[in-house]
Amino acid sequence: MLAQVLPRHTVRARQLWDLLKELLKGVSVGQAVEKLRLPFALESLYHLLKRLRNRLDGVRCWLGRRQKEPDSCQSDPLLQTLEHLQSVFREAVCPISHFQVVFQQPFMG
């Protein structure tokens, strides 16, 4: 249950993961928000993504302890990290939640 919570954020882990999956598909943030019908202001989600980008070094460090980063055709470090997260937690419905359980670290810091 607690793995679904992003400490100090109103967005749940699954909601963030659904948004990030859409970004991996090449969908814009605005289009993803519309498609997923997320109940958050677009500006709030842009701010959340900015915070996540600032946290990528920590996330990548933890993921690297578990598995080497896969080859990627992505040029965006955020998307590369998402691919790495997916490969580490391949079987997970929500890799963000699994990250928090396995590493006992909040995904968003």
Secondary structure, 3 states (H helix, E strand, C coil): CHHHCCCCCCCCHHHHHHHHHHHHCCCCHHHHHHHHCCCCCHHHHHHHHHHHHHHHHHHHHHHHHHCCCCCCCCCCHHHHHHHHHHHHCCCCCCHHHHHHHHHCCCCCC
